[in-house]
Amino acid sequence: MSVLNTSEMEISTFFLIGIPGMEHAHIWVLIPICLMYLLAILGNCTVLFFIKTETPLHAPMYYFLSMLAFFDLGLSISSLPTMLRIFLFNATGISPNGCFAQEFFIHGFSAIESSVLLIMSIDHFIAIYSSLRYTSILTSARVFKIGLIFAALCIMFVLPFPFILKRLKFCRKSLLSHSYCLHLNVMKLACSDNRVNVIYGLFVALTSLLYLGCISVSYMLILKLILGIASHKGRLKVLNTCISHICAVFIFYVPWPPFIALPKNVSPVIRAIIADIFLLVPSNESHCVLSDESAD
């Protein structure tokens, strides 16, 4: 009877993991992780500083880039506390409410980044298609409104995640698969019906794919415009302005397929490393874009 009661008792703590089997070396693993966090945080702060202080960068393209840097920064900070606790102090426990809050911020910042990348692709299209009217179409006030609307929409999409997780019962399993909390990861631990979570999670994932589809369409239209430019030098110049943004899109989206579709028989060490890369690499995309844009 006591065993039955224990198995049905709702758990009060989730446990995150670092790199399985390498707990003794976590302090050494922390060094490259801290360097990546430092690069992400300093890089994005530098982007924000330069865009704020340099008058030539007070243009729609750079305003959108500053949004990307800001949300990159938010994504980095969202996962930093649990990463430091795990790799520095080997403290893996996290309360359910703390876990739900973290997954909200991680999913929220990721969703907003995805929308900013979409806005930037449309911005590039307008700049090429209607270069003479570009500044009159995308005024500072419109840029601010567009950013605010997309951010609000993303928050609305992600806001239900903590609440639909909170309604679940967690009574048997408490070990998560990563160094941070994600909706998909947490809902798998539930011992109650999680169909609502599965359906809503799939809906949000399809929305992200829709963003990627819209970005692809934007660049198909841009490529069509570029091919219509008579001058070879002109074509290269216009293409150069798009390369950095295309790289940012790849940095953001390419880690997704291996992260989501990783086979179950893959080593836990490889799984943990890919999970950390999935979160850390996209946080460095904005200052890569700025360096390329500034070079142009």
PyMOL commands that set and color helices and strands:
alter all, ss='L'
color gray80, all
select helices_A, chain A and resi 2-8+23-53+55-57+60-89+96-129+131-137+140-158+160-166+183-187+195-227+232-253+256-260+268-295
alter helices_A, ss='H'
color red, helices_A
select strands_A, chain A and resi 14-15+93-94
alter strands_A, ss='S'
color yellow, strands_A
deselect
rebuild
show_as cartoon
